[in-house]
Amino acid sequence: YLGLMVKFGRAYRSVRSRPVSVGSVSVAELSARARGINPVLARPWVHVYDTTAESAPWLSEENMTYARELFSKKVVGYPLIGLWNVERKSANNAHRTPAVVICGRSNVGKSTLINELLYGRQFDQVKHRVRLSSHNITHAPVSNKAGRTRHIFRFDLGDRLRLVDLPGYGFAEVEGSVRDEWATLIERYLQVAGEESSQLQRAISLVDARRGVKGLDRALWDMLQEKRIPFQVVLTKVDLVHDVYELHDTMEHMIAILQEYDREVLWPYIHAVSSLHKHGINDLLLSLSAVARDFEMLGQARRVSGGG
């Protein structure tokens, strides 16, 4: 799947993250109002199967407390992963630290979001101390030039959670041989991490809110479903959407598509975030905290039962 895809083409949640603000009434908004549309889907998160839901298990006080501790931990980086070491590096640390891979099209805001999740407002104090090399990298490199990230980056929060930054896909202007290399790298990582250990707990698919779901995104979801890798969809750059009605329509369209996927592999919440204005970031942090907390509780249960 990915071979074809690439070839062709933190403060914690206070009360509620605010939806995207609207500076003025647009023609689209007036039209939507005339049609009686209430943009209820323009929210930081929406349940795929119950769009009226206003609460979720991962919003519990227990998970909030866990999240505060988790995201206060020091970020530990690791050497880059490339084709030369992907099988060995993706399979190590099996059964110890739950991993969440983050993927999306080039320029979807992936690296910026990862840094916001890891450091929040502290990132500017961290990034000047780090240089990109083959040594341990403690932040995701950000570039305005699409297709720069050609390796896999890993970041640990203690031994509780690992975030994995995969190369962006779908950038047509890079050479075909490079796109093929990215595709092979991503697919090998997912194959080894998903099948040889229980480390890989979730994949987060980022989708640009301005552009909506594209064919390459669906191809990724198809591949994740086939490999039985649980995945979660996050809309990025919602601050650049013109009005809440447009975001509502994008959410509605995405819900219809995601309802076609197996409930056993789909995280049933779509998140909408803006790394720049912090919209939805706290909710997304809590969903990631739930991954680490559930993994830890499962390990404790297995040890009590003698299952290792």
N, C-alpha and C positions, 0 to 999 in steps of 0.2 A: 504493500500500500504506500508506504512512505517513499519508496523508490519512485513510484509513479508520481506521487504528490510533488516531490521536489524537482523531478525532471520537468514536469509541465508547469510547470509554473514557478499603624500601632497606637499614649492615652488609649484607653479602651472604650468600648461602647458605653456612652453615657446614658442617654435615653433612647435615641434613635438617630442614625446618621441621616442627614437631610437629603431629600431628593435633589436632582439637578434644578438650579434656580433658572427662572426665565426672565430675561431682561426686558423683553417687550412682547406684545401679542403679535404673532406671525400670522400670515395667511393660512398656513396649515393648521394653526391652533384655532383660528376662527372657524375654519371648515369643520374641524373635529367637534367643536362646541355645537355647531349647527346640526351635526349628525348625532348629538347627544352622547358623545364619547367621554367617559370619565377616565383620565389617565392613571388608573389605580396600579398599573404595572410599573410605573416609573418610580421604583423604590430600590433601596440598597440590596434587597434580595426578594425573590419571588419563588414560591413553591411550585414546581412544575405540575403537580397533580392537584393542587388546591391553592389557587391564586388568591384566595381570601385569607389564607393563614397569616397570622400576625405574631405567632410564637413558634419556637423551634427548640428541640432538645439541646442543641449546642449553645443556646442563649441562657442556659441555667447559671445560677450563681456559682455552683461548683466549678463549672467550666471557665467562668470568668476569672475565678481565683486561680485556677490552674494556668490560664493564659498569662496572667500577670507575672507569675513565676517563670513560665516558659520563655516569654519574650524579653525577660530581663537578663537572660543568660548570655554569656560571651559568645560571639559568633566565631566558630572555628572553620577555617578554610582548608582546602586540599589542593594538591597539584591538579593541573588540567587533565581531562580525559580526552584522548583522541583515538583514532583507529588503531594506533599501535598498542594501546593498553586497555581498550574498552572491555574486553571479556573479563580480564582480571580485576579491574577496578570496580566494575558495576556489580560484581558478585561478592565483593568483600564486605565485611561487617554484617553478614547475613544473620537475621533473627535478632539483631541488637537494636538498631536505630531505625524507626520507621521513616521511609522516604516518600516525599511528594515531588514528582517531576512537574515542571512548569514549561509549557510549550505554547507555541502560537506562531502566526505569520510574522515575517520580518517587519519591524517597526510597529508592532502592536503595543509596545510599552512594557515588554516583559522584564527587562533588566531594571528599569525604573521602579516597577512594582515590587520586584524582589527586594531591592534596596530599601524601599519604604517599609516592607513587611519586617525586614531584619533590623533596621535602624530607626525608622521614622524620622523625626526632625533632627536626630543626631548624625544623620548620614554625612552632612557637609563637614563635620568634625572628623570623620573617619576616612573619607575617600582620598584626601590629600596625602595620607600616610602610606598609601598602597600603590604599588606599580604593577602593571600587568606583566607577568612572567610565567615561567613554568613552575614556580614555587607556589606556596600556599596563597590562594586568593581569597580575601575575606569580603569582597563585594562583587556584585555583578557589573562588568564593564558596560558603560552606556555610550552609545554612539548615535549621532544623527544620520549616519550613513548606514542604510539597510544592508544586512548581510555581512556585517563585520564579525559577529560572534561565530567562530568556526569550531569551538570546542565545547565540552561539557564542564560546567562549574558546579561544585558541591559546597554547601554551607551547613554546618551543624550547630544546633542550639543545645549545647551540652551533649548528652546522649539521649535526648528526648525526641528530637525531630531533625530531619535532614531535608533541605530544599535543594533541588537539582535543577539547574538552568540549562535547558537544551537549546541548541542552535535554532534560530528562526527558520521557517520554511516559506517557500513560495516567492522568493525574490528572483525574478526572471533575468536580471542584468548580470548576475555572476556567471562564470563559465560553467558549461554543462558538467565538466569533470568535477568541479567543486560542489555543485548541487548533488551529484551522485555520491560524493564523499560524505556530505551532510546526511543524506538519506540513509546510507549504510551505517553511519555512526549512531544516529538516533534509533534506528530499528534494532541494531545489535544491543544497544544499552537496554532498551525496553524488553528485548527477548531474554537476555541474561538476568536482569534484575527482577523480571516478572516471573520467570519459570524456575530459577535456581535458588531462590530464597523467598522468604515472606517479607522481605524488607520493603519492597515497593507497595505502598498502600493506596496511592491515588495519583492520578494524573490531572493536572489543571490545564484546561484548554482555554487560552485567552482569545477573545474575539473583539475586534475594534467595533465599538458601538456605532460609529458613523457608517460602517460598511456592512455590518451584519454578517450572517453566516455565509461562507463561500464554500465552493466545492472541495477545496483542500481541507477545510475544517471538518466537513462531513467524512471525508476519506480518513482523517485521523481518528474520528470517533468510531468509524467502522472497524478500523484496525484495533483500537483499544478494546472494543466489545468482543472481537474475535479472540483476542489474547486474554480476555477476562480480567482486564486491568480496570478497576473502578476509576471513573473520571468525573470531573466537575467542570462546569462552564462558567467563565467569568467575563463579563463585558467590561472593557477598559475604555479609558478616555471619555467617560460620559459627560465631562465638563465641556466637551467640544460638540456635543449634540445640540442642535438649534433650539429645541423646545421639548417639554416633557411628553408631548403627544407623540413626537417622533420616537422617543425612547420607549414609550408604551407600545407602539407598533412593532418596534424591533423585538421587544420582550415577547410579545404575542406570537410573532412569527417563529421565534426560537423555541418557545414552549411547544408549539405544534410539531416542530421537527424532533425535539428531544423526546416527546411522548412516543415516538416510534422505537426508541431504544429500550433495551432490557433494563428493568428496574433493579436487577441485581448488580449491575455495574454502574448505573447512573446515580450520582449524588443528586437528590431531587430538589436542589435549590440552585437557581441562577443568581449569581452575584453581579452587581453593577458598581464599579469603582472609578474613582479618579485619584491617581497618585498625587496630582498637583494640588487638588483642593481637599484631599483626604475623605471624599465621599465614599462610604461603604467599606473603608479599610478596616475599621474595628470589627465589623461583622465578618469579614473575610478572615481576619486573624483568629476569631473565635472558631470558625469552621476548621481552620488548620489545627488549632489547639485540640479540638475534638479528635482529630486523627491521632495525635500523640497520646492523648489521655486514654482513648479506647484501646490503643495498642498496648499501653502500659497495664491497663486493667486486665486485658486478655492474658498477658504474660504472667501476671500475678495469679490469675485463676488456674492457669496451666501448671504453675509450680505447686499450688496447693493440692491439685488433683494428681500430681506426680507425672504430668505429661511433658515435662522438660521446659 
